[in-house]
Amino acid sequence: MKVAIGGPLKLGFRPWVEGLENVPAEGPAILASNHLSFSDSFFLPAVLDRKVTFIAKAEYFTSPGVKGKLTAAFFKGVGQLPVDRSGGRGAGEAAIKSGIEVLERGELFGIYPEGTRSPDGRLYRGKPGGLARVALATGAPVLPVAMIDTEKIQPPGKLMPKLMRPGIRIGKPLDFRRYQGMEQDRFVLRALTDEVMYEIMKLSGQEYVDMYATAAKRQIAEAAKAAKAIEKAAEKAAEKAAAEKAAAKAGDKERSGA
């Protein structure tokens, strides 16, 4: 990762970084980042000397064909952990367990509290399960991270990335050991997550939306579907009106000829 991908990324895109001094030289820590682009999981590890392990959806490891095998080999090679997200609560438990194991080895664990990429560049409400429970179970410090402009490098539908400088801001570590032993208190989980999201918002300058990104994506998809249905209905109405106009014109012509 560092040599084959990290080097070319830094050379080609020249990402700027603030707060590298906040990342501990050794020992466990959680990097809690906003999520704007697929490339976030590459730019952040590329600028750090230490290895960062993220969890990745299991589909990246189980897709069929040559492309699927190459994708699986790549994600395994860079140390990503597969998690099956189709299993509801079981999937969440697997992600939490994976994060705890990484931190117990004294490594860096990367997580996106929003749970999915932002659909519009805004910062969405953090999900209280994964980040908070991993932090409380391990006592590891949480470093808020802001990825900046990574969504502009390769917008949805664009094949070729745009050469531009993304930014990364790493905040000071947050210590939540005062809450240890309270992993089952949903109010504590919510408060911890909100505190981290607030720090990410300050670092990134993003507009904050007090709803989950998954819900926002559903709303956007439903709005797009409704707009398409309206457009289709308008086209049909226009076609019907044109047909009626043509029929009326033909009738007038026929009557005038008679």
C-alpha positions in Angstrom: 0.0 0.0 0.0 2.6 2.5 1.0 4.9 1.9 -1.9 2.6 0.8 -4.8 -0.3 3.2 -4.1 0.7 5.6 -1.4 3.7 7.0 -3.3 1.9 7.6 -6.6 -1.1 9.1 -4.7 1.1 11.6 -2.9 3.1 12.4 -6.0 0.1 12.8 -8.3 -2.4 14.5 -6.0 -0.1 16.1 -3.5 -2.5 16.0 -0.5 -2.0 18.6 2.2 -2.1 17.5 5.8 -2.6 19.2 9.1 -2.3 17.6 12.5 0.1 14.7 11.8 1.7 15.3 15.2 -1.6 14.2 16.8 -1.2 10.6 15.5 0.7 8.6 18.2 4.0 7.0 17.0 2.9 3.7 18.6 0.0 2.2 20.4 -3.7 1.9 19.6 -5.8 4.8 18.4 -9.1 5.2 16.5 -9.2 7.4 13.4 -12.8 8.6 13.1 -13.3 10.3 9.8 -16.0 11.9 7.6 -16.6 10.0 4.4 -16.8 11.8 1.1 -15.3 9.3 -1.4 -14.1 5.8 -2.0 -10.6 7.2 -2.1 -10.7 8.3 1.6 -9.5 4.9 2.6 -6.4 5.4 0.4 -5.5 9.0 1.0 -5.5 8.8 4.8 -3.2 5.7 5.1 -1.0 7.1 2.4 0.0 10.2 4.4 0.7 8.3 7.6 3.8 6.3 8.5 1.8 3.7 10.4 -0.6 1.1 9.0 -4.3 1.9 9.2 -6.9 -0.9 9.1 -10.4 -0.2 8.0 -13.3 -2.6 7.7 -14.7 -3.1 4.2 -17.9 -4.7 3.0 -17.7 -8.4 2.3 -18.7 -8.0 -1.3 -15.2 -6.7 -2.1 -13.8 -10.1 -1.0 -16.4 -12.4 -2.5 -17.2 -11.0 -6.0 -16.8 -13.6 -8.8 -14.6 -13.6 -11.8 -11.1 -12.3 -12.5 -12.0 -8.7 -11.4 -13.5 -10.0 -8.2 -10.3 -12.0 -7.4 -8.1 -9.1 -8.1 -10.3 -6.8 -5.9 -10.2 -9.4 -3.1 -6.4 -9.8 -3.4 -6.0 -6.0 -3.3 -8.1 -5.4 -0.2 -6.5 -8.3 1.6 -3.1 -7.0 0.7 -3.7 -3.6 2.2 -5.0 -5.2 5.4 -8.7 -4.4 5.1 -11.1 -6.6 7.1 -14.3 -8.0 5.4 -17.6 -7.5 7.2 -20.9 -8.9 6.0 -23.3 -5.9 6.2 -26.4 -8.0 5.2 -26.8 -9.6 8.6 -28.3 -6.7 10.6 -27.1 -6.6 14.2 -24.8 -9.6 13.6 -22.9 -7.5 11.0 -22.5 -4.7 13.5 -21.2 -7.0 16.1 -18.6 -8.4 13.7 -17.4 -4.9 12.8 -17.0 -4.1 16.5 -15.2 -7.3 17.2 -12.8 -6.6 14.3 -12.1 -3.1 15.5 -11.3 -4.3 19.0 -8.9 -7.0 17.7 -7.0 -4.4 15.7 -6.7 -2.0 18.7 -5.7 -4.8 21.0 -2.7 -5.5 18.7 -1.7 -1.9 19.3 -2.6 -0.7 15.8 -4.6 2.1 14.2 -8.2 1.5 13.4 -10.1 3.6 10.9 -13.8 4.0 11.0 -16.5 6.2 9.3 -19.1 7.1 12.0 -21.6 8.1 9.3 -21.7 4.5 8.2 -21.7 5.3 4.5 -20.4 8.0 2.1 -22.1 11.4 2.2 -24.5 11.7 -0.8 -24.0 15.5 -1.1 -20.9 16.5 0.6 -22.6 17.5 3.9 -21.8 15.9 7.3 -24.4 13.5 8.6 -25.3 12.2 12.0 -22.9 9.5 13.3 -24.2 6.1 14.1 -23.7 5.4 17.9 -22.9 1.7 17.8 -19.5 1.0 16.2 -17.3 3.9 17.1 -18.5 4.4 20.6 -18.5 0.7 21.6 -15.0 0.1 20.2 -13.7 3.2 22.0 -15.3 2.2 25.3 -14.2 -1.4 25.0 -10.6 -0.6 24.4 -10.0 2.8 26.0 -8.2 3.8 22.8 -8.1 7.6 22.1 -10.3 8.8 19.2 -8.7 11.1 16.7 -11.3 13.1 14.7 -10.3 13.3 11.0 -11.6 15.6 8.2 -11.2 14.6 4.6 -11.5 17.6 2.4 -12.4 17.8 -1.3 -11.9 14.1 -2.0 -15.4 13.8 -3.4 -14.4 16.3 -6.2 -11.5 14.1 -7.4 -13.8 11.4 -8.9 -17.5 12.4 -8.8 -20.1 9.7 -9.4 -20.3 8.7 -13.0 -16.8 10.0 -13.8 -14.3 7.4 -15.0 -11.1 9.5 -14.9 -10.1 11.2 -11.6 -9.4 14.9 -11.6 -5.9 15.9 -10.5 -6.4 18.2 -7.6 -5.1 18.6 -4.0 -7.4 17.0 -1.4 -6.8 17.9 2.2 -6.7 16.0 5.5 -7.0 17.5 9.0 -6.4 15.4 12.0 -7.6 16.7 15.3 -6.3 16.2 18.8 -7.1 12.9 20.5 -10.3 12.6 22.5 -10.2 10.5 25.7 -13.4 8.7 26.6 -12.0 6.5 29.3 -14.3 8.3 31.8 -17.2 6.4 30.2 -15.6 2.9 30.3 -18.0 0.2 31.6 -21.0 2.1 30.2 -21.0 0.4 26.8 -24.7 -0.5 27.2 -25.9 3.0 28.1 -27.4 4.3 24.8 -27.2 7.9 26.1 -23.5 7.6 26.6 -23.0 6.0 23.2 -25.0 8.9 21.6 -23.1 11.6 23.6 -19.7 10.1 22.7 -20.6 9.9 19.0 -22.0 13.4 18.9 -18.9 14.8 20.5 -16.7 13.2 17.8 -19.0 14.4 15.0 -18.9 17.9 16.4 -15.1 17.9 16.3 -15.1 16.5 12.7 -17.5 19.3 11.7 -15.1 21.9 13.1 -12.2 20.4 11.2 -14.0 19.9 7.9 -16.2 23.0 7.8 -19.0 20.9 6.5 -22.7 21.7 7.0 -24.1 19.3 9.6 -27.4 17.5 8.9 -29.1 15.9 11.9 -30.1 12.7 10.1 -28.4 9.5 9.0 -26.7 9.5 5.6 -28.5 6.2 4.8 -31.9 8.0 5.2 -30.7 10.9 3.1 -29.7 8.5 0.3 -33.2 7.0 0.4 -34.8 10.4 0.2 -32.6 11.4 -2.7 -33.4 8.2 -4.5 -37.1 8.5 -3.9 -37.0 12.2 -5.1 -35.1 11.2 -8.2 -37.6 8.4 -8.9 -40.6 10.7 -8.4 -39.0 13.3 -10.7 -38.4 10.7 -13.4 -42.1 9.6 -13.1 -43.3 13.2 -13.4 -41.0 13.7 -16.4 -42.3 10.5 -18.0 -45.9 11.5 -17.4 -45.2 14.9 -18.9 -43.7 13.3 -22.0 -46.8 11.1 -22.4 -49.1 14.1 -22.0 -47.1 16.0 -24.6 -47.3 13.1 -27.0 -51.0 12.7 -26.4 -51.6 16.4 -27.0 -49.5 16.3 -30.2 -51.5 13.3 -31.4 -54.8 15.0 -30.7 -53.6 18.2 -32.4 -52.5 16.2 -35.5 -55.8 14.4 -35.6 -57.8 17.6 -35.2 -55.7 19.2 -38.0 -56.3 16.2 -40.3 -60.1 16.4 -39.5 -60.2 20.1 -40.4 -58.3 19.4 -43.6 -60.7 16.6 -44.5 -63.8 18.8 -43.9 -62.4 21.7 -45.8 -61.7 19.4 -48.8 -65.3 18.1 -48.7 
